[in-house]
Amino acid sequence: MSPDSLFPLPEGAKIHPVAAATISVNPFTADRMMLDFVKLEKGDWVLQNGANSAVGQNVIQIARIRGFKTVNVIRDRYALPRQA
């Protein structure tokens, strides 16, 4: 990765390093998911599982901007049985 592909955060930005590392990937992933699989029109519904992920949050935001309605399923990963 070249230094030219990096961008600085504003001084005093309060963002977790993991969130900062994904800021240039997750919104585009969410956008492509809504464009590549089915043609969505304003007023259409988007149903997603795992809506509490970063990509899921981006889906909600982008869908709202485009006039889509969303149904968002979230899971508590810690409530699932753990495997040894």
C-alpha positions as CSV (number, residue, x, y, z in Angstrom):
1,M,0.0,0.0,0.0
2,S,1.4,3.3,-1.0
3,P,1.2,6.4,1.3
4,D,-0.8,8.1,-1.5
5,S,-3.7,5.7,-0.8
6,L,-3.9,6.8,2.8
7,F,-5.9,9.7,4.2
8,P,-5.5,11.5,7.5
9,L,-8.3,11.8,10.0
10,P,-9.1,15.2,11.4
11,E,-7.2,16.2,14.5
12,G,-9.0,14.9,17.6
13,A,-11.2,12.5,15.6
14,K,-12.8,10.1,18.0
15,I,-12.9,6.9,15.9
16,H,-11.8,3.4,16.8
17,P,-8.9,2.3,14.7
18,V,-10.8,-0.8,13.4
19,A,-13.6,1.5,12.3
20,A,-11.2,3.8,10.6
21,A,-9.6,0.9,8.8
22,T,-12.9,-0.1,7.2
23,I,-14.2,3.3,6.4
24,S,-13.1,3.1,2.8
25,V,-14.4,-0.5,2.3
26,N,-17.8,-1.0,4.1
27,P,-19.8,1.7,2.5
28,F,-18.8,0.5,-1.0
29,T,-19.6,-3.1,-0.1
30,A,-23.1,-2.1,1.1
31,D,-23.6,0.0,-2.0
32,R,-22.6,-2.8,-4.4
33,M,-24.9,-5.3,-2.6
34,M,-27.9,-3.1,-3.2
35,L,-26.9,-2.5,-6.9
36,D,-25.6,-5.9,-8.1
37,F,-28.3,-8.5,-7.2
38,V,-31.7,-7.0,-8.0
39,K,-32.9,-3.7,-9.4
40,L,-34.3,-1.7,-6.5
41,E,-36.7,1.1,-7.0
42,K,-37.6,3.9,-4.6
43,G,-40.1,2.5,-2.0
44,D,-38.7,-1.1,-2.3
45,W,-37.9,-3.1,0.8
46,V,-34.4,-4.4,1.7
47,L,-34.3,-7.3,4.2
48,Q,-30.9,-7.9,5.8
49,N,-29.5,-10.3,8.4
50,G,-26.6,-9.1,10.5
51,A,-27.7,-5.5,10.4
52,N,-25.6,-4.6,13.4
53,S,-22.4,-5.1,11.5
54,A,-20.6,-2.1,9.9
55,V,-21.8,-3.0,6.4
56,G,-25.3,-3.5,7.8
57,Q,-25.3,0.0,9.2
58,N,-24.1,1.3,5.9
59,V,-26.9,-0.6,4.1
60,I,-29.5,1.2,6.4
61,Q,-28.0,4.6,5.7
62,I,-27.6,4.2,2.0
63,A,-31.1,2.7,1.6
64,R,-32.6,5.6,3.4
65,I,-30.9,8.1,1.1
66,R,-32.2,6.1,-1.9
67,G,-35.7,5.9,-0.6
68,F,-35.7,2.2,0.2
69,K,-37.3,0.7,3.3
70,T,-35.4,-1.7,5.4
71,V,-36.1,-4.6,7.7
72,N,-33.0,-5.3,9.8
73,V,-32.3,-8.5,11.8
74,I,-29.7,-8.3,14.4
75,R,-28.2,-11.1,16.4
76,D,-26.4,-11.2,19.7
77,R,-23.4,-13.4,18.9
78,Y,-22.8,-14.0,22.6
79,A,-26.3,-15.5,23.0
80,L,-25.4,-18.3,20.6
81,P,-24.0,-21.6,21.9
82,R,-20.3,-21.6,21.7
83,Q,-18.4,-24.4,20.1
84,A,-15.3,-25.9,21.8
